[in-house]
Amino acid sequence: RSHDGKVMEGQKSNASVVNTTEYSGHKECSETPSPPQHITVSNVTSTSLTVRWMPPINPNGNLKFYKVYYSNGNGTPVESLEINSLTYHLTGLTPYTNYSIYVTVTN
């Protein structure tokens, strides 16, 4: 406060500049990753199967998780939870049914 009771603002600090886009630790993530590679299905039974894949060729940042989607063609694909590995075991499938399966990755 000044001698006459007024509040006096002091000098301002140096500015800090920050960008709120995600920082991957190496570069800003401005592009989506390319798709997972070499998706294979194995251990097929009448109600389950195992899906395996390889990481994308161009991750464009740190990969956070994968998701497996599958559909029997009669509606919206069902998606898995976030997966942190390169394999996923699908269970509860309907016997003698064709399924479409695909995998996505998020960075």
N, CA and C atoms as a LAMMPS dump frame, in Angstrom:
ITEM: TIMESTEP
0
ITEM: NUMBER OF ATOMS
321
ITEM: BOX BOUNDS ff ff ff
-5.0000000000000000e+02 5.0000000000000000e+02
-5.0000000000000000e+02 5.0000000000000000e+02
-5.0000000000000000e+02 5.0000000000000000e+02
ITEM: ATOMS id mol type element x y z
1 1 1 N 0.835 -1.181 0
2 1 2 C 0 0 0
3 1 3 C 0.876 1.238 0
4 2 1 N 0.374 2.229 -0.661
5 2 2 C 1.098 3.495 -0.657
6 2 3 C 0.821 4.233 0.647
7 3 1 N 1.471 5.346 0.817
8 3 2 C 1.292 6.132 2.047
9 3 3 C -0.128 6.652 2.206
10 4 1 N -0.841 6.83 1.07
11 4 2 C -2.198 7.358 1.172
12 4 3 C -3.257 6.26 1.196
13 5 1 N -2.865 4.944 1.358
14 5 2 C -3.817 3.846 1.501
15 5 3 C -4.218 3.158 0.206
16 6 1 N -3.737 3.62 -0.963
17 6 2 C -4.078 2.982 -2.231
18 6 3 C -3.277 1.688 -2.398
19 7 1 N -3.897 0.705 -3.044
20 7 2 C -3.198 -0.547 -3.365
21 7 3 C -2.374 -0.312 -4.609
22 8 1 N -1.106 -0.657 -4.555
23 8 2 C -0.203 -0.453 -5.683
24 8 3 C 0.228 -1.808 -6.241
25 9 1 N 0.04 -1.99 -7.517
26 9 2 C 0.444 -3.242 -8.169
27 9 3 C 1.939 -3.196 -8.414
28 10 1 N 2.635 -4.297 -8.084
29 10 2 C 4.075 -4.387 -8.297
30 10 3 C 4.405 -4.711 -9.743
31 11 1 N 5.669 -4.928 -9.985
32 11 2 C 6.126 -5.256 -11.321
33 11 3 C 5.668 -6.655 -11.695
34 12 1 N 5.404 -6.86 -12.984
35 12 2 C 4.971 -8.19 -13.425
36 12 3 C 6.173 -9.094 -13.677
37 13 1 N 5.946 -10.377 -13.529
38 13 2 C 7.01 -11.363 -13.752
39 13 3 C 7.228 -11.569 -15.237
40 14 1 N 8.282 -12.287 -15.565
41 14 2 C 8.486 -12.698 -16.945
42 14 3 C 7.389 -13.673 -17.327
43 15 1 N 6.974 -13.668 -18.583
44 15 2 C 5.892 -14.536 -19.053
45 15 3 C 6.401 -15.95 -19.28
46 16 1 N 5.555 -16.92 -18.965
47 16 2 C 5.805 -18.317 -19.314
48 16 3 C 4.81 -18.676 -20.402
49 17 1 N 5.297 -19.241 -21.48
50 17 2 C 4.43 -19.599 -22.588
51 17 3 C 4.269 -21.11 -22.589
52 18 1 N 3.02 -21.577 -22.621
53 18 2 C 2.742 -23.003 -22.644
54 18 3 C 1.653 -23.277 -23.655
55 19 1 N 1.8 -24.38 -24.376
56 19 2 C 0.803 -24.805 -25.334
57 19 3 C 0.063 -25.969 -24.715
58 20 1 N -1.253 -25.955 -24.732
59 20 2 C -2.033 -26.995 -24.061
60 20 3 C -2.221 -28.246 -24.899
61 21 1 N -1.601 -28.342 -26.068
62 21 2 C -1.643 -29.606 -26.796
63 21 3 C -0.78 -30.611 -26.068
64 22 1 N -1.052 -31.881 -26.277
65 22 2 C -0.338 -32.941 -25.569
66 22 3 C 1.129 -32.952 -25.953
67 23 1 N 1.967 -33.187 -24.986
68 23 2 C 3.393 -33.313 -25.219
69 23 3 C 3.782 -34.767 -25.051
70 24 1 N 4.393 -35.342 -26.072
71 24 2 C 4.708 -36.766 -26.058
72 24 3 C 6.068 -37.063 -25.432
73 25 1 N 6.811 -36.037 -25.078
74 25 2 C 8.145 -36.253 -24.539
75 25 3 C 9.21 -36.041 -25.594
76 26 1 N 8.848 -36.131 -26.859
77 26 2 C 9.809 -35.944 -27.938
78 26 3 C 9.368 -34.836 -28.89
79 27 1 N 8.083 -34.799 -29.193
80 27 2 C 7.558 -33.797 -30.113
81 27 3 C 6.063 -33.677 -29.86
82 28 1 N 5.459 -32.623 -30.386
83 28 2 C 4.024 -32.473 -30.242
84 28 3 C 3.317 -33.482 -31.133
85 29 1 N 2.223 -34.041 -30.629
86 29 2 C 1.447 -35.016 -31.389
87 29 3 C 0.414 -34.28 -32.216
88 30 1 N 0.691 -34.078 -33.468
89 30 2 C -0.26 -33.383 -34.324
90 30 3 C -0.846 -34.312 -35.372
91 31 1 N -0.375 -35.543 -35.428
92 31 2 C -0.877 -36.497 -36.399
93 31 3 C -1.272 -37.786 -35.693
94 32 1 N -2.254 -38.456 -36.259
95 32 2 C -2.657 -39.739 -35.701
96 32 3 C -1.662 -40.81 -36.124
97 33 1 N -1.561 -41.88 -35.359
98 33 2 C -0.651 -42.961 -35.746
99 33 3 C -1.188 -43.73 -36.943
100 34 1 N -0.292 -44.376 -37.658
101 34 2 C -0.743 -45.271 -38.722
102 34 3 C -1.381 -46.495 -38.062
103 35 1 N -2.111 -47.323 -38.819
104 35 2 C -2.818 -48.454 -38.199
105 35 3 C -1.872 -49.548 -37.713
106 36 1 N -2.327 -50.337 -36.734
107 36 2 C -1.546 -51.507 -36.315
108 36 3 C -1.314 -52.43 -37.515
109 37 1 N -0.226 -53.182 -37.468
110 37 2 C 0.183 -54.021 -38.587
111 37 3 C 0.014 -55.515 -38.291
112 38 1 N -0.08 -56.306 -39.344
113 38 2 C -0.034 -57.77 -39.276
114 38 3 C -1.019 -58.358 -38.261
115 39 1 N -2.283 -58.01 -38.39
116 39 2 C -3.302 -58.536 -37.475
117 39 3 C -3.559 -59.997 -37.821
118 40 1 N -3.483 -60.851 -36.805
119 40 2 C -3.736 -62.276 -36.991
120 40 3 C -4.723 -62.758 -35.939
121 41 1 N -5.415 -63.822 -36.268
122 41 2 C -6.372 -64.447 -35.349
123 41 3 C -5.93 -65.893 -35.14
124 42 1 N -5.942 -66.337 -33.89
125 42 2 C -5.544 -67.709 -33.578
126 42 3 C -6.394 -68.234 -32.432
127 43 1 N -6.172 -69.481 -32.064
128 43 2 C -6.871 -70.132 -30.947
129 43 3 C -8.394 -69.979 -31.057
130 44 1 N -8.909 -70.194 -32.265
131 44 2 C -10.343 -70.018 -32.507
132 44 3 C -11.115 -71.217 -31.972
133 45 1 N -12.118 -70.927 -31.129
134 45 2 C -13.069 -71.953 -30.677
135 45 3 C -14.456 -71.493 -31.113
136 46 1 N -15.496 -72.193 -30.698
137 46 2 C -16.845 -71.785 -31.091
138 46 3 C -17.29 -70.496 -30.4
139 47 1 N -16.623 -70.091 -29.305
140 47 2 C -17.048 -68.897 -28.571
141 47 3 C -15.92 -67.925 -28.223
142 48 1 N -14.699 -68.178 -28.703
143 48 2 C -13.592 -67.276 -28.373
144 48 3 C -12.514 -67.318 -29.441
145 49 1 N -11.623 -66.336 -29.391
146 49 2 C -10.464 -66.289 -30.288
147 49 3 C -9.452 -65.312 -29.723
148 50 1 N -8.24 -65.379 -30.233
149 50 2 C -7.179 -64.469 -29.819
150 50 3 C -6.753 -63.637 -31.017
151 51 1 N -6.668 -62.335 -30.82
152 51 2 C -6.224 -61.403 -31.86
153 51 3 C -4.841 -60.899 -31.47
154 52 1 N -3.925 -60.886 -32.436
155 52 2 C -2.573 -60.37 -32.214
156 52 3 C -2.248 -59.374 -33.323
157 53 1 N -1.364 -58.422 -33.023
158 53 2 C -0.971 -57.431 -34.01
159 53 3 C 0.399 -56.89 -33.662
160 54 1 N 0.944 -56.128 -34.595
161 54 2 C 2.226 -55.446 -34.398
162 54 3 C 1.966 -53.945 -34.325
163 55 1 N 2.861 -53.187 -33.687
164 55 2 C 2.667 -51.732 -33.58
165 55 3 C 2.622 -51.061 -34.955
166 56 1 N 2.087 -49.852 -35.013
167 56 2 C 2.053 -49.135 -36.295
168 56 3 C 3.466 -48.783 -36.763
169 57 1 N 3.619 -48.65 -38.066
170 57 2 C 4.91 -48.267 -38.636
171 57 3 C 5.259 -46.84 -38.232
172 58 1 N 4.267 -45.946 -38.253
173 58 2 C 4.466 -44.546 -37.883
174 58 3 C 3.623 -44.208 -36.653
175 59 1 N 4.175 -44.314 -35.448
176 59 2 C 3.38 -44.048 -34.251
177 59 3 C 3.033 -42.569 -34.063
178 60 1 N 3.853 -41.654 -34.614
179 60 2 C 3.623 -40.214 -34.478
180 60 3 C 3.439 -39.794 -33.026
181 61 1 N 4.307 -40.252 -32.153
182 61 2 C 4.257 -39.926 -30.73
183 61 3 C 4.248 -41.194 -29.901
184 62 1 N 4.039 -41.049 -28.599
185 62 2 C 3.963 -42.202 -27.704
186 62 3 C 2.597 -42.846 -27.815
187 63 1 N 2.568 -44.155 -28.011
188 63 2 C 1.306 -44.873 -28.103
189 63 3 C 0.717 -45.053 -26.712
190 64 1 N -0.576 -44.76 -26.557
191 64 2 C -1.224 -44.877 -25.251
192 64 3 C -1.914 -46.22 -25.087
193 65 1 N -2.722 -46.618 -26.079
194 65 2 C -3.448 -47.876 -25.964
195 65 3 C -4.009 -48.296 -27.315
196 66 1 N -4.408 -49.565 -27.379
197 66 2 C -5.077 -50.133 -28.545
198 66 3 C -6.525 -50.436 -28.171
199 67 1 N -7.378 -50.56 -29.186
200 67 2 C -8.739 -51.052 -28.99
201 67 3 C -9.041 -52.045 -30.105
202 68 1 N -9.699 -53.137 -29.734
203 68 2 C -10.14 -54.136 -30.704
204 68 3 C -11.64 -53.956 -30.89
205 69 1 N -12.065 -53.891 -32.132
206 69 2 C -13.483 -53.797 -32.465
207 69 3 C -13.88 -55.072 -33.201
208 70 1 N -15.068 -55.587 -32.909
209 70 2 C -15.541 -56.761 -33.637
210 70 3 C -17.046 -56.666 -33.84
211 71 1 N -17.486 -57.242 -34.945
212 71 2 C -18.902 -57.202 -35.291
213 71 3 C -19.263 -58.446 -36.085
214 72 1 N -20.492 -58.913 -35.892
215 72 2 C -20.975 -60.029 -36.697
216 72 3 C -21.788 -59.527 -37.88
217 73 1 N -21.727 -58.23 -38.15
218 73 2 C -22.419 -57.638 -39.288
219 73 3 C -23.845 -57.23 -38.993
220 74 1 N -24.316 -57.433 -37.778
221 74 2 C -25.696 -57.114 -37.422
222 74 3 C -25.797 -55.897 -36.514
223 75 1 N -24.942 -54.922 -36.695
224 75 2 C -25.024 -53.733 -35.851
225 75 3 C -23.696 -53.046 -35.664
226 76 1 N -23.674 -52.166 -34.703
227 76 2 C -22.48 -51.394 -34.383
228 76 3 C -21.403 -52.308 -33.824
229 77 1 N -20.169 -52.133 -34.264
230 77 2 C -19.094 -52.967 -33.712
231 77 3 C -18.965 -52.798 -32.203
232 78 1 N -18.623 -53.873 -31.535
233 78 2 C -18.364 -53.86 -30.096
234 78 3 C -16.888 -53.529 -29.923
235 79 1 N -16.579 -52.629 -28.994
236 79 2 C -15.176 -52.286 -28.771
237 79 3 C -14.708 -52.819 -27.432
238 80 1 N -13.432 -53.162 -27.395
239 80 2 C -12.819 -53.635 -26.162
240 80 3 C -12.46 -52.446 -25.288
241 81 1 N -11.994 -52.719 -24.113
242 81 2 C -11.45 -51.677 -23.255
243 81 3 C -10.091 -51.265 -23.802
244 82 1 N -9.468 -50.304 -23.156
245 82 2 C -8.129 -49.9 -23.568
246 82 3 C -7.148 -51.021 -23.281
247 83 1 N -6.359 -51.376 -24.287
248 83 2 C -5.434 -52.505 -24.2
249 83 3 C -4.01 -51.977 -24.301
250 84 1 N -3.141 -52.422 -23.399
251 84 2 C -1.749 -51.979 -23.405
252 84 3 C -0.794 -53.057 -23.882
253 85 1 N -1.325 -54.07 -24.568
254 85 2 C -0.464 -55.138 -25.081
255 85 3 C -0.771 -55.345 -26.563
256 86 1 N -0.08 -56.289 -27.172
257 86 2 C -0.253 -56.565 -28.604
258 86 3 C -1.089 -57.811 -28.839
259 87 1 N -1.906 -58.183 -27.866
260 87 2 C -2.781 -59.353 -28
261 87 3 C -4.045 -59.144 -27.174
262 88 1 N -5.128 -59.738 -27.624
263 88 2 C -6.39 -59.635 -26.889
264 88 3 C -7.198 -60.909 -27.127
265 89 1 N -7.784 -61.446 -26.066
266 89 2 C -8.581 -62.671 -26.152
267 89 3 C -10.059 -62.293 -26.09
268 90 1 N -10.779 -62.518 -27.192
269 90 2 C -12.221 -62.243 -27.255
270 90 3 C -12.978 -63.479 -26.776
271 91 1 N -13.947 -63.274 -25.892
272 91 2 C -14.765 -64.377 -25.394
273 91 3 C -16.241 -64.019 -25.535
274 92 1 N -17.107 -64.985 -25.33
275 92 2 C -18.549 -64.747 -25.393
276 92 3 C -19.079 -64.593 -26.799
277 93 1 N -18.344 -65.107 -27.785
278 93 2 C -18.793 -65.02 -29.175
279 93 3 C -19.883 -66.054 -29.446
280 94 1 N -20.675 -65.787 -30.463
281 94 2 C -21.748 -66.701 -30.851
282 94 3 C -21.175 -67.809 -31.732
283 95 1 N -21.458 -69.078 -31.42
284 95 2 C -20.925 -70.18 -32.239
285 95 3 C -21.361 -70.082 -33.706
286 96 1 N -20.486 -70.527 -34.592
287 96 2 C -20.735 -70.63 -36.032
288 96 3 C -21.151 -69.299 -36.646
289 97 1 N -20.465 -68.216 -36.245
290 97 2 C -20.776 -66.874 -36.731
291 97 3 C -19.516 -66.243 -37.304
292 98 1 N -19.661 -65.537 -38.44
293 98 2 C -18.543 -64.795 -39.018
294 98 3 C -18.427 -63.442 -38.322
295 99 1 N -17.201 -63.052 -37.983
296 99 2 C -16.946 -61.773 -37.341
297 99 3 C -15.949 -60.956 -38.145
298 100 1 N -16.162 -59.65 -38.187
299 100 2 C -15.174 -58.705 -38.711
300 100 3 C -14.457 -58.129 -37.501
301 101 1 N -13.133 -58.071 -37.583
302 101 2 C -12.325 -57.616 -36.463
303 101 3 C -11.323 -56.594 -36.966
304 102 1 N -11.201 -55.486 -36.232
305 102 2 C -10.132 -54.54 -36.553
306 102 3 C -9.589 -53.933 -35.265
307 103 1 N -8.394 -53.369 -35.367
308 103 2 C -7.673 -52.844 -34.21
309 103 3 C -7.306 -51.388 -34.502
310 104 1 N -7.468 -50.516 -33.497
311 104 2 C -7.033 -49.121 -33.616
312 104 3 C -6.007 -48.817 -32.533
313 105 1 N -5.279 -47.733 -32.717
314 105 2 C -4.293 -47.307 -31.73
315 105 3 C -4.482 -45.818 -31.475
316 106 1 N -4.224 -45.386 -30.25
317 106 2 C -4.349 -43.978 -29.867
318 106 3 C -3.019 -43.5 -29.312
319 107 1 N -2.63 -42.287 -29.737
320 107 2 C -1.4 -41.703 -29.18
321 107 3 C -1.724 -40.473 -28.38
